[in-house]
Amino acid sequence: PVVLMAHQDVVPVTPDDPWTHPAFAADVVETPEGPAIWGRGTLDDKGQLVAICTAVERLLADGLTPAQDVWLSFGADEEVSGPSAPAAVDELRRRGVEPWFVLDEGGAVAGQAFPGVGAPVAVVGATEKGTTTLSLTVTGRGGHSSTPAPKGPTARLGRALWRLDQKQFPINVPGPTVDLLRRLAGHLPLPLRALLTGATRTPPGVLGRALVAAGPETAAMVRTTMVATTLSGAPAHNVIAARARAEVNLRIMPGESVASALDHVRDAVGDRQVAVDVVEANEPSPLSPTTEPEALGAFALLERTIADVFPDAIVTPYVMMAGTDSRFFCDICPRVYRFAPLRMSKEQRASIHSFDEHVHVAAWLEGVDWYVALLRSL
């Protein structure tokens, strides 16, 4: 059997977000690239969900019965790591269903994804980073802001965050990233072509530093990342905080672990008065195969159908940076992949979880065509 996944829920919209068109109006807007549907969830992840349903309905109308059973798993609480996906896995396990492969949101047909590569790159997640949140907390003496003491909780917390920023995780170039770089090499100008053609022989430090210098998207491909996302302190502007707290979000590379990441953070902070605790933790997912005998080649099937519908795209595996519900399905399936068959510009990818999220109508229709092609190929 095959499991196709998507999720119905979306992240909230804040009043200060400068949306060009209302976030929940689903306006069809003319753009230089043609009409686009504007709104929260068009890319993450209602666009993919509706494309799957449209493809299934089209094939049902044509009287198609696929050779493989197809399960549709649409959660409603992915953005908050809710119980829907684990419950779906439990139900499939109870029924004795062992999927051939699972396909969830994740990669895309990404334009402007890599410096120097003009063609779009269809990135298929073969694994995903582990999503973990840590809290850093400092307690001390509060009081009136007119009489501050040195090295108070906020100052100590600020120093800890600065130390984290200065001591990033070491470079780690996993197999899917090496494969990606080799596939892109022929599309790059010299000297990058020479560097990436020999990616398996290039010292990881040299390769990693080049990708870090190329920008945040490529930098995240070669190391565990961490960033402070929430800060809290005193309840008023004239009060010294007796407790200062920050949450730090980590995306942990395959081959590393929550425990090793926690050790790195505590070592980087280097201050026993800063309590470092785990808020929530997910280990990196196992690596799904990208080279298998033809009879088992789920990735090869994805690769062929992507090439058929998106002939201008370079198809490659990669390490997905974000977390998805698909990680729960790794317990019952060794082939879990992440790919949204939607063309996305760099601007569109930046709009996910931000503002002005939109999908072009032509791109969405291509996505429907791809699901039709995939289901016909089973």
C-alpha positions in Angstrom: 0.0 0.0 0.0 0.9 3.7 -0.4 0.0 6.5 2.0 -0.5 10.0 0.8 -0.4 12.6 3.5 -1.3 16.3 4.0 -2.6 18.4 6.9 -5.7 20.5 7.2 -4.6 23.0 9.9 -2.6 26.1 9.4 -0.5 28.4 11.5 -2.3 31.6 12.8 -2.1 35.0 11.3 -1.1 38.0 13.5 -2.8 41.4 13.1 0.6 43.0 12.4 1.4 40.8 9.4 1.3 43.1 6.2 -0.8 40.8 4.0 -1.3 42.4 0.5 -4.7 40.5 0.4 -6.7 39.1 3.3 -5.2 35.9 4.7 -8.4 33.9 4.7 -10.3 35.3 1.7 -8.8 33.0 -0.9 -8.7 35.9 -3.4 -7.6 35.0 -6.9 -5.0 37.7 -7.8 -3.4 38.6 -11.1 0.4 38.5 -10.9 3.1 38.7 -13.6 3.3 34.9 -13.5 -0.5 34.6 -14.0 -3.4 34.2 -11.5 -2.6 33.1 -8.0 -4.7 32.0 -5.0 -3.8 34.2 -2.0 -4.1 33.0 1.6 -2.8 31.1 4.6 -2.4 27.4 3.8 -2.2 27.7 0.0 1.3 26.2 0.3 1.3 24.8 3.8 -0.7 22.6 3.4 -4.2 22.9 2.0 -3.0 23.4 -1.6 -1.4 19.9 -1.5 -4.3 18.3 0.3 -6.9 19.6 -2.2 -4.6 18.6 -5.1 -4.5 15.0 -3.8 -8.3 15.0 -3.4 -8.8 16.4 -6.9 -6.5 13.8 -8.5 -8.3 11.0 -6.6 -11.7 12.2 -7.7 -10.5 12.6 -11.3 -9.2 9.0 -11.4 -12.4 7.7 -9.7 -14.4 9.4 -12.4 -12.3 7.6 -15.0 -13.0 4.3 -13.3 -9.4 3.7 -12.3 -8.6 1.1 -9.6 -4.9 1.3 -8.7 -2.8 -1.8 -8.4 -1.8 -0.7 -4.9 -4.1 0.2 -2.1 -3.9 4.0 -1.5 -4.5 5.4 2.0 -5.2 9.1 2.5 -4.0 10.5 5.8 -5.0 14.1 6.5 -4.3 15.3 10.0 -5.8 18.4 11.6 -3.1 19.3 14.2 0.3 19.0 12.4 1.3 22.5 13.3 1.0 21.9 17.0 2.4 18.3 16.9 -1.0 16.9 17.9 -2.1 13.3 18.2 -3.7 12.8 14.8 -0.7 11.3 13.0 0.3 9.0 15.8 -3.3 7.8 15.9 -3.3 7.1 12.2 -0.1 5.1 12.6 -1.7 3.1 15.4 -4.7 2.4 13.3 -2.7 1.2 10.3 -0.6 -1.0 12.6 -3.8 -2.5 14.2 -5.0 -3.3 10.7 -1.7 -4.9 9.7 -1.0 -2.4 7.0 2.7 -2.2 6.0 3.1 0.7 3.5 5.4 0.4 0.6 6.1 4.1 0.9 4.6 7.2 2.5 4.6 10.6 0.9 4.0 13.8 2.9 4.5 17.5 2.4 8.1 18.8 2.4 10.2 19.5 -0.6 8.9 21.3 -3.7 9.8 22.3 -7.2 12.0 25.1 -5.9 13.1 28.0 -8.0 16.2 30.1 -7.1 17.0 27.4 -4.5 20.7 27.3 -5.1 23.1 30.0 -6.1 24.2 29.6 -9.8 21.5 27.0 -10.6 19.0 28.4 -13.1 16.8 25.4 -13.4 14.2 24.6 -10.7 15.2 21.9 -8.3 12.6 19.2 -7.3 13.8 18.4 -3.8 12.5 15.2 -2.2 13.0 14.8 1.5 14.7 11.5 2.3 15.0 12.3 6.0 14.1 15.3 8.2 15.8 17.1 11.0 14.7 16.5 14.5 12.7 19.5 15.9 13.6 20.3 19.5 12.9 23.3 21.8 15.0 24.1 24.8 14.3 26.6 27.5 17.1 28.8 29.0 16.0 30.2 32.4 17.8 32.5 34.8 16.4 33.5 38.2 17.6 36.2 40.5 16.7 39.2 42.6 14.0 41.4 41.1 13.1 44.9 42.1 12.6 48.4 40.8 14.3 49.4 37.6 15.8 52.5 39.2 18.3 50.4 41.2 19.6 47.6 39.0 22.3 45.2 40.2 25.0 44.0 37.8 24.7 40.6 36.2 21.0 40.3 36.7 18.8 37.6 35.1 18.2 39.5 31.8 21.9 40.3 31.4 22.9 36.7 32.2 20.4 35.3 29.8 21.5 37.8 27.1 25.1 36.7 27.5 24.0 33.0 27.2 22.2 33.7 23.9 25.2 35.6 22.6 27.4 32.7 23.4 25.1 30.3 21.6 25.2 32.6 18.5 29.0 32.5 18.6 29.3 28.7 19.0 27.3 27.2 16.2 27.1 23.5 15.7 29.9 21.8 13.8 29.5 21.2 10.1 27.9 17.8 9.2 27.4 16.9 5.5 25.0 13.9 5.4 24.6 11.5 2.4 21.5 13.1 0.9 23.3 16.5 0.8 26.3 15.0 -0.9 24.0 13.4 -3.5 22.1 16.7 -4.0 25.4 18.5 -4.6 26.6 16.0 -7.1 23.3 16.2 -9.0 23.5 20.0 -9.1 27.2 20.1 -10.1 26.7 19.9 -13.8 24.4 22.9 -13.8 26.8 25.2 -12.0 29.6 27.5 -13.3 33.2 26.9 -12.5 34.8 26.7 -9.9 31.7 25.5 -8.0 31.2 22.8 -10.6 34.6 21.3 -9.8 34.0 21.6 -6.1 30.7 19.9 -6.1 31.5 17.2 -8.8 34.0 15.9 -6.3 31.7 16.4 -3.3 32.4 12.9 -2.0 36.2 13.7 -2.0 36.0 17.3 -0.9 36.8 17.8 2.8 33.5 18.3 4.6 34.8 21.4 6.3 35.6 23.1 2.9 32.3 22.0 1.4 30.4 23.1 4.5 32.0 26.5 4.7 31.1 27.1 1.1 27.5 26.3 1.7 27.3 28.3 4.9 28.6 31.3 3.0 26.0 30.9 0.3 23.1 31.8 2.6 20.8 30.5 5.3 19.0 28.0 3.2 22.2 26.2 2.2 23.8 26.7 5.6 21.0 24.8 7.2 21.8 21.8 4.9 25.1 21.2 6.7 24.6 21.7 10.4 22.2 21.6 13.3 20.7 25.0 13.6 19.5 26.9 16.7 17.8 30.2 17.2 16.1 32.0 20.1 12.4 32.4 19.3 10.7 33.6 22.4 11.8 35.8 25.3 10.1 36.7 28.5 11.1 38.8 31.5 9.5 41.4 33.7 5.8 42.1 33.6 6.3 45.9 33.2 8.9 48.3 31.8 9.9 49.6 35.3 10.4 46.2 36.9 13.6 44.2 37.1 12.9 40.6 36.1 13.3 38.1 38.8 13.1 35.4 36.1 14.3 35.7 32.5 13.5 32.9 30.1 14.2 32.2 26.4 13.1 29.3 24.2 15.6 28.1 21.6 14.4 26.1 18.7 16.8 23.5 17.2 16.7 21.5 14.0 19.0 18.5 14.6 20.8 16.9 11.8 20.5 13.2 11.0 23.4 11.4 12.7 23.1 13.6 15.7 20.7 13.3 18.6 18.7 15.4 21.2 21.2 14.3 23.8 24.2 15.5 21.8 22.5 18.8 21.0 21.7 19.4 24.6 25.3 18.8 25.5 26.5 21.3 22.9 24.1 24.0 24.1 25.1 23.5 27.8 28.7 23.6 26.9 28.3 26.7 24.7 26.4 28.6 27.5 29.0 27.7 30.0 27.1 29.0 33.0 25.5 26.8 35.6 23.2 29.6 36.7 21.5 29.3 33.3 19.1 26.3 33.5 18.9 24.5 30.2 15.8 22.2 29.9 14.0 20.3 27.2 10.5 21.7 26.4 9.8 19.2 23.6 12.1 16.9 21.6 12.0 14.8 18.4 14.9 12.9 17.1 15.9 13.2 13.5 14.1 10.7 11.3 15.7 7.6 9.8 17.1 8.0 6.2 14.8 6.5 3.6 16.6 4.7 0.7 17.1 6.6 -2.6 18.8 3.7 -4.4 17.1 0.3 -4.4 16.4 -2.6 -6.7 13.7 -1.7 -9.2 11.1 -3.8 -7.5 11.4 -1.8 -4.3 12.4 1.5 -5.9 9.8 3.9 -4.5 12.2 6.9 -4.8 12.8 5.9 -8.5 9.1 6.0 -9.1 8.9 9.5 -7.6 11.9 10.5 -9.6 10.3 9.3 -12.9 7.0 10.9 -12.4 8.5 14.2 -11.3 10.7 14.2 -14.5 7.6 13.5 -16.6 5.5 16.3 -15.2 8.3 18.8 -14.5 10.8 18.1 -17.3 12.8 21.2 -16.7 13.5 20.3 -13.0 16.5 18.7 -11.5 15.3 15.9 -9.2 17.3 15.2 -6.0 17.0 13.9 -2.5 17.7 16.2 0.4 17.5 16.6 4.1 14.3 18.4 5.0 14.8 21.2 7.5 11.3 21.4 9.0 9.4 18.7 10.9 6.3 16.9 9.5 3.8 14.4 10.6 5.5 11.9 8.3 8.1 11.2 11.1 5.6 9.1 13.0 5.1 6.8 10.0 8.8 5.8 10.1 7.7 3.3 12.8 5.8 1.3 10.2 7.5 2.1 6.9 11.1 2.3 5.9 10.4 4.5 2.9 9.0 7.9 4.0 9.4 10.8 1.6 8.5 14.4 1.6 7.6 16.3 -1.5 4.9 18.8 -2.5 4.5 18.9 -6.4 4.2 22.7 -6.5 6.5 25.2 -8.1 7.6 27.7 -5.5 9.8 30.7 -5.9 12.2 31.8 -3.2 9.7 34.5 -2.2 6.9 32.0 -1.9 8.9 29.7 0.3 9.7 32.6 2.5 5.9 33.3 2.8 5.3 30.0 4.5 4.5 30.7 8.2 4.9 34.4 7.3 2.7 36.7 5.2 1.5 36.8 1.5 1.4 33.0 1.2 0.1 32.2 -2.3 0.1 29.5 -5.0 -0.1 30.1 -8.7 -3.1 28.5 -10.3 -1.0 27.0 -13.1 1.4 25.5 -10.5 -1.4 24.0 -8.5 -2.9 22.4 -11.7 0.6 20.9 -12.4 0.5 19.5 -8.9 -2.9 17.8 -9.6 -1.4 16.4 -12.8 1.6 15.0 -10.9 -0.6 13.1 -8.4 -2.6 11.7 -11.3 0.6 10.5 -12.9 1.8 9.0 -9.6 -1.4 7.1 -8.9 -1.6 5.8 -12.5 2.0 4.5 -12.1 1.3 2.4 -9.0 
